[in-house]
C-alpha cells in the first residue's frame, strides 16, 4: 500500500503527457482537414466554381464536395462569344470543356470525397455528340479518319488518347477519347484548343455547307461593244466581225455563288450568296438571302412530290465528292454511297461508242479486221459494172440494124430495164451499207470498255469545243469554234494529252453543279444518263439503242462523265471513308461526357 501511495504523485507527470500524445493524431487530422478545406475552396473559387457545396469530417479528415453537373449546348452562331475562348478556363481535371463558352444547364450534382486538395476535379459535362462535332468543325477542326474508324469498331474500349478531331495543322488533338472514370458507361471525351488554331470566323461557311461558284456571265458581242465607253473607232473595227452572227464573249461578271446545305440524307437548303460580307448563320433566316428553286434535287422525304430520289442522291454524291477534293474540306454530313463509288471505279463506256459519237479521232483499234469482205465487195461491184457496160455496148450494136420505129421501142425498153437495174443495184448497196453500219454499232457497244477518266477527258474536250466550258488560267480559254483545235495543240505541247487535271476537274464540276441547280431540265437529263450509266455498269452494258440516244444528248453525257470522274477521284482519297465512320459514330453516340 505504501508503494502504491508513493506512485500516485507521479500520475500527473506521466499520465497527462501520455493523454496529450494520444490526441495529437486527432488534432493533426483536424488541423489538416481545416487546411485542406481552405485549399479546396480556394481552388474551386479560382476555377470559377462558385456554387459548389463542401462538407468536412474533422475526425476522419475526409472532405465531401458536391459540384453541379452541366449540360452544354453551343451558343448561337451570331453570338459574339461563339468564336471566343473562355477568359478564365478551369485548371481542374475533367474541366477541359471550360475552354469554350456554352449555354449551360444544371442537370444534377456530382459528389467527390477527397483528402487532398489536388484530388479535386470537375464533373464531366453532358453534351450532344453531333452539335459538339459541328461546333468544333465550325472552328476549323479536321476529322481524323483513323480515330473515327477505331471508335466505330471499338466503342467504349477505344484506347484513351485516340484523336477524333485534329487541329487545322493536323498534328495536335482537338477532341480525343479519355478515361471513363466519371462517364457512367457513356463515351468520355476531352477537349484542347489553342488561340492560334482559330482559322474560321463569323463570315466563314458553317459546317455542312458548301459554296459553289457560278460560270462566267456571257452576253452578245454586239451588246458588249455597245456598252463599252471609249474610242468609237475601236467599236467600228469590231462591229463588222459580229454583225451577221450571234457570238458570245466571256465577261468578268460571274453569276452569284450558291451556298448548299447537305445533311445525311442529301441536299436540304440552298442560298444565293449576298454581294457583301455579313455574318452567316446556320439557319440562314436573314431576309437578305434569296433561295434558288431546288425541288428537283431534294430527297423524297423532304419533298414528297418528287417521284424518285435519284436526282437527290446523285447531286449530293457529286457535291460531297467535289468538296472532298478541295484543299480544306468541311463537308462531313453525307457519305459517298459505296455502290456509286464502285461504279465510278469500274470501266463502263465502250471505246467504240466514243468513236461513233465523234468524241475521239476515228480509231481502228476496236474494229475487227475485215479486208476480205471489203475486197470481195469491190471486186463484185467492178464485175457488175463491166458486165453492164458490155451488155449496153452489145445492145447498141443490135439497135443499129433496126428501123426507126423498132429502134425507138427497143431503146425505150432498154432504158426502162437499165433504170430498174440501177434502182435495184442502189437498193442492194444501201442494204449492204446499212448492214455494215449495224454490224459496226454492235461491234462498238461490245468493244473494250474505257476508264472513267478517259471518258471525262474527251467529254470536257467536247464541251470546250462547243463553248460550254471556259476555265481561266487552266489552258482551256478557248472560244466556241476553236476549242477542238486548241485542245489538239495542247495535247501536242504536253506530250500526254492530259487536259483534265485535278484543279481543272474541280473547277469544271463546280460549274456543272451550279447549272444543275439552276436548270431543272438539264438536271433531269444528266441524272437519266447517270442512271443509264449505273445500269450499264451493273446489269447489261450499253446497247445499240442507248448509243442512238446518246447522239442527241452529248452535253448531258459529257456532264455525267465529269460527275463520275470526280466521284472516282474522291473515292480514292482517305477523306471519303471518314464521313461514313463519322456518321455511324454520331448515330451510335447521341450524348457524350466532355471533360
Residue, then its C-alpha position, 0 to 999 in steps of 0.5 A: x500500500x505504501x508503494x502504491x501511495x508513493x506512485x500516485x504523485x507521479x500520475x500527473x507527470x506521466x499520465x497527462x503527457x501520455x493523454x496529450x500524445x494520444x490526441x495529437x493524431x486527432x488534432x493533426x487530422x483536424x488541423x489538416x482537414x481545416x487546411x485542406x478545406x481552405x485549399x479546396x475552396x480556394x481552388x474551386x473559387x479560382x476555377x470559377x466554381x462558385x456554387x459548389x457545396x463542401x462538407x468536412x469530417x474533422x475526425x476522419x479528415x475526409x472532405x465531401x464536395x458536391x459540384x453541379x453537373x452541366x449540360x452544354x449546348x453551343x451558343x448561337x452562331x451570331x453570338x459574339x462569344x461563339x468564336x471566343x475562348x473562355x477568359x478564365x478556363x478551369x485548371x481542374x481535371x475533367x474541366x477541359x470543356x471550360x475552354x469554350x463558352x456554352x449555354x449551360x444547364x444544371x442537370x444534377x450534382x456530382x459528389x467527390x470525397x477527397x483528402x487532398x486538395x489536388x484530388x479535386x476535379x470537375x464533373x464531366x459535362x453532358x453534351x450532344x455528340x453531333x452539335x459538339x462535332x459541328x461546333x468544333x468543325x465550325x472552328x476549323x477542326x479536321x476529322x481524323x479518319x483513323x480515330x473515327x474508324x477505331x471508335x466505330x469498331x471499338x466503342x467504349x474500349x477505344x484506347x484513351x488518347x485516340x484523336x477524333x478531331x485534329x487541329x487545322x495543322x493536323x498534328x495536335x488533338x482537338x477532341x480525343x477519347x479519355x478515361x471513363x472514370x466519371x462517364x457512367x458507361x457513356x463515351x468520355x471525351x476531352x477537349x484542347x484548343x489553342x488561340x492560334x488554331x482559330x482559322x474560321x470566323x463569323x463570315x466563314x461557311x458553317x459546317x455542312x455547307x458548301x459554296x459553289x461558284x457560278x460560270x462566267x456571265x456571257x452576253x452578245x458581242x454586239x451588246x458588249x461593244x455597245x456598252x463599252x465607253x471609249x474610242x468609237x473607232x475601236x467599236x467600228x473595227x469590231x462591229x463588222x466581225x459580229x454583225x451577221x452572227x450571234x457570238x458570245x464573249x466571256x465577261x468578268x461578271x460571274x453569276x452569284x455563288x450558291x451556298x448548299x446545305x447537305x445533311x445525311x440524307x442529301x441536299x436540304x437548303x440552298x442560298x444565293x450568296x449576298x454581294x457583301x460580307x455579313x455574318x452567316x448563320x446556320x439557319x440562314x433566316x436573314x431576309x437578305x438571302x434569296x433561295x434558288x428553286x431546288x425541288x428537283x434535287x431534294x430527297x423524297x422525304x423532304x419533298x414528297x412530290x418528287x417521284x424518285x430520289x435519284x436526282x437527290x442522291x446523285x447531286x449530293x454524291x457529286x457535291x460531297x465528292x467535289x468538296x472532298x477534293x478541295x484543299x480544306x474540306x468541311x463537308x462531313x454530313x453525307x457519305x459517298x454511297x459505296x455502290x456509286x463509288x464502285x461504279x465510278x471505279x469500274x470501266x463502263x463506256x465502250x471505246x467504240x461508242x466514243x468513236x461513233x459519237x465523234x468524241x475521239x479521232x476515228x480509231x481502228x483499234x476496236x474494229x475487227x479486221x475485215x479486208x476480205x469482205x471489203x475486197x470481195x465487195x469491190x471486186x463484185x461491184x467492178x464485175x457488175x459494172x463491166x458486165x453492164x457496160x458490155x451488155x449496153x455496148x452489145x445492145x447498141x450494136x443490135x439497135x443499129x440494124x433496126x428501123x426507126x420505129x423498132x429502134x425507138x421501142x427497143x431503146x425505150x425498153x432498154x432504158x426502162x430495164x437499165x433504170x430498174x437495174x440501177x434502182x435495184x443495184x442502189x437498193x442492194x448497196x444501201x442494204x449492204x451499207x446499212x448492214x455494215x453500219x449495224x454490224x459496226x454499232x454492235x461491234x462498238x457497244x461490245x468493244x473494250x470498255x474505257x476508264x472513267x477518266x478517259x471518258x471525262x477527258x474527251x467529254x470536257x474536250x467536247x464541251x470546250x469545243x462547243x463553248x460550254x466550258x471556259x476555265x481561266x488560267x487552266x489552258x482551256x480559254x478557248x472560244x466556241x469554234x476553236x476549242x477542238x483545235x486548241x485542245x489538239x495543240x495542247x495535247x501536242x505541247x504536253x506530250x500526254x494529252x492530259x487536259x483534265x487535271x485535278x484543279x481543272x476537274x474541280x473547277x469544271x464540276x463546280x460549274x456543272x453543279x451550279x447549272x444543275x441547280x439552276x436548270x431543272x431540265x438539264x438536271x433531269x437529263x444528266x441524272x437519266x444518263x447517270x442512271x443509264x450509266x449505273x445500269x450499264x455498269x451493273x446489269x447489261x452494258x450499253x446497247x445499240x439503242x442507248x448509243x442512238x440516244x446518246x447522239x442527241x444528248x452529248x452535253x448531258x453525257x459529257x456532264x455525267x462523265x465529269x460527275x463520275x470522274x470526280x466521284x472516282x477521284x474522291x473515292x480514292x482519297x482517305x477523306x471519303x471513308x471518314x464521313x461514313x465512320x463519322x456518321x455511324x459514330x454520331x448515330x451510335x453516340x447521341x450524348x457524350x461526357x466532355x471533360 
